[in-house]
């Protein structure tokens, strides 16, 4: 009897053990060859990385290192990528090199999922070529660098120069939002449409904060976050001013509200109506020249450079000046649990230098964070990107840290109240403060 | 017309005293062998995670940020936060509306109608109609989502807009103008087949002689259904309601694909709220507490259904 029970228990255990074994992953190292992996989640980046990876393997071979690279090509939206990557990092299953938007770095670094790169960078000669402002911006609130920025963006207002000219609307740089709103009202009267898209609401995910609200806030207020104390000042004057601006754009019926509430709001706005000229102004980073509206972009605009031009963000409050917002763009990070950190860093360094970097910058439409790329083709042949690189020197940037995801969430919810007509700017700001205070907890609020 | 209280033959058989079990102890090893693996898997993948989820709900666990390094026990804070949070309470309200209209009313009523129609001897083309009703259940969720995204597309090429365009109606963004109604229709479409199958099986158990007797007594079709058929299939009906309520409360994929909880949170069901909190905003503690609250609600609803199913007619 006992023996039968024991057999039954053994059978059950084997079934479970077999199942669990099937779930485990194999080691990536075989006979002296080290295989590392890199993940990309945007189609254009996947294509450009595919082109340059053989060069890395050949270069390593020359140096006597047998390193193979597996490209994990996973086309996802920003939010999907973040959700998936978070699970992989926790489980220790993330690829050895992660190409991610810089907005994800504070959260992952804070949680301890990423390897500090300081020692690697200090020993790398390429590090000397990084512009000082980016070196500074990469440092997180614990004093370490966790991700190597390889492309940067200047966020501006892209406008349809051809349409505005045809309609007789001034195309010079607007000095203030008041000037710009007057032009937008004229455009609305002449076209009957909603002339400007600025990311807002929940559907746009984290980009409502990083591409919509933050650039306007950073241009009028640099005190809303202190890297020194790691605290958010929710009473800093810029918050209310930006919520009021959103409220005014909504009240004057200048925003494509229904499109902003679409599950994929960038599609009807940036990929349909802006190319069609039905939306004439869009908040957009440098990638607009390539990734979004370039010849091989998501929604190509023929003769892009003659039809479209950029304005800097106008001044919002008294004493402000027009400005461009400098975004850190994308960076390479290495998981703390990676078994091949040294090899992964060699790949990150290779991809952040010379022609491999130039190739990626042109594909994604980004400016270089380094001072030695201006003559490297194909980047050297892209005047708009080179110009963006020069503009970076005068662009505004406010580094933020822990809690930026919670702030992004609270801003999305509060701007959602505005575009759904449930709140004006002041009410949305009040809702934001309440929500952000709840989400951040006492340690992150000033 | 008097109510009929006799049980169906199968139900009566189920209540007869069971013969004395022989050799019960001899079956134990076999039972252990057959049930053991399933029990281990249930403990590992259902009971264990549920208990861990309960533990997480009492902590401030986060997936990202410095707080992720040092989660702390916070007692009932997450529950207090959620029960005072308009978004969460709103998501429960949306879930209730979704379950009521799509599962309890839509799927049940239409599934019953389909089952009754297909059980009529005069009905022609049963195979085709049955296959058409079953189709939504057998297609994968992603395919179903893509199909409805195309049907409800906001541009003029959307199937529904093409149909309404015949009557001169301009294209409508259905998922934004009537988002809740849209996902209710989609869920009814998706779940009607399961209801039909369950009700068809139940209807086959109804003794024909009782129905004939009622007709001889002069009862009309509706009266026969109300006073004879329905009481006799009460058990399967409540079993279906229990199953569809549980699955609809947890509905996620189809709705998330179509609306992502929008616009303006109008279709943010509790499952979407939990997903966003726990995985998008990385607040696993709060997400777990929300899951526990939802679990309690489902358990209460399940108890009510089971109680109702046992009520004497």
Interface residues (C-beta under 8 A of the other chain):
Chain A: X1 X4 X5 X7 X8 X9 X11 X12 X13 X15 X16 X19 X79 X82 X83 X86 X87 X90 X106 X107 X108 X110 X111 X112 X113 X201 X202 X203 X205 X258 X261 X262 X263 X268 X402 X403 X405 X406 X409 X413 X416 X419 X420 X422 X438 X439 X441
Chain B: X28 X29 X32 X33 X36 X37 X39 X40 X41 X44 X60 X62 X63 X64 X65 X66 X67 X68 X69 X81 X87 X154 X173 X175 X176 X258 X259 X260 X261 X262 X263 X264 X265 X279 X280 X281 X282 X283
